[in-house]
Amino acid sequence: MQPAGAAHNEDLARRIAEQFGTSPVHAVKAVVYRRPPHDMLGKDGYSLVSNYFTRYVLPYCLMKRIISPLQTAVLSNLIGRQKRGLIAATQAEIAEEIGVGRTSIGLALSALCEKNLLRKVKRSTYQLNPRVAFNGNGEEQQQLLAELRAMQLDTHFPDELAGDLCPFSLGDTA
């Protein structure tokens, strides 16, 4: 069994050798190995979370009670659910996974939206601030940031955090 793309790699190597070589073409083989996704106690992959957010912002917010433990639990749940920053989940689903009442989830989601850590896209669909956490590669993150900035949202999402998070600038938006 050949690795994925092996036939294409041999053909590509032959064409390059034919174009740039003046001597007879020699067979060139390339083997492409694809690494499996990370498995951190599960098979859902992983999300990148800003080290700055995890190291400075979140601990500060917890210690100063700017973000409650419930809001932190909801945020963590959403980070784990995201697909390219989007989360499609009902309040009841989130509540069941966290083990609290649905009403308290709605209040936590609203508070996270007010802080610009999250934004509501439509009913049961949220978007994480991609400068805080993002599931995908850097190019996809930059593309999403450009799209969000082009929307010129009144909240200045994703580049500004709420007033009580002012000690933490998200940096240059260029």
Summary of the structure (lengths in Angstrom):
residues: 174
radius of gyration: 22.4
end to end distance: 47.2
largest distance: 74.6
contacts: 415
relative contact order: 0.11
helix: 45%
strand: 10%
